[in-house]
Amino acid sequence: MARSLAHPIGRLAAGAAVGFLAGLALPHARKAVMQAPSLTAGDWVDALMAEHRAVEGLFEKILKTTESQKVQRDMLLSRLAYALNKHTVEEENVIYPALSEGGRQDRTPHLAEDHARIKTFIYDLRRLPSGTAGWLDRVSQFHATVAQHVREEEEEIFPAFRDLRTTEENTRLTRMLNWEGFKVA
């Protein structure tokens, strides 16, 4: 009799242990999947550019929606807000401080102001009914703002800053950027 009780209890305990371990591992696996495009992109500039392309793709999908696709618009806006938030954390916690430390503090206030403007766009879009034509017009304005910010970073600021740094410094920035992204993924 004791054996028949121990066996189900042992299986229950083993199942609980497996469930517990899976519960610990799954969030980290999800984070790794979310950070994978940045991790595989190369250095920190390549990683940020890969994220820029992903954001551009989300804008393209949103801009192709119609007023009748309210649920799809809302879901795409959530994905866009998430991607931009993660990206903002990476830049503001790693790259912008490095720019300031590296003698480019003249650029960081402007870039941070762009991020504040982007957050305001997201807030405004969440308040507007996504099933209206006016909502898509606002997305177009938002897209133009983000595109200008991206151009400035990709064409002027980031490549020039990377070229001023040593390989070791760029490697350290890449590790820091990926860790920051992993934390918020």
Secondary structure by P-SEA (a helix, b strand, c coil): caaaaaaaaaaaaaaaaaaaaaaacaaaaaaaaaaccccccccaaaaaaaaaaaaaaaaaaaaaccccaaaaaaaaaaaaaaaaaaaaaaaaacaaaaaaaacccccaaaaaaaaaaaaaaaaaaaacccccaaaaaaaaaaaaaaaaaaaaaacccaaaaaaaccaaaaaaaaaaaaaaaaaac
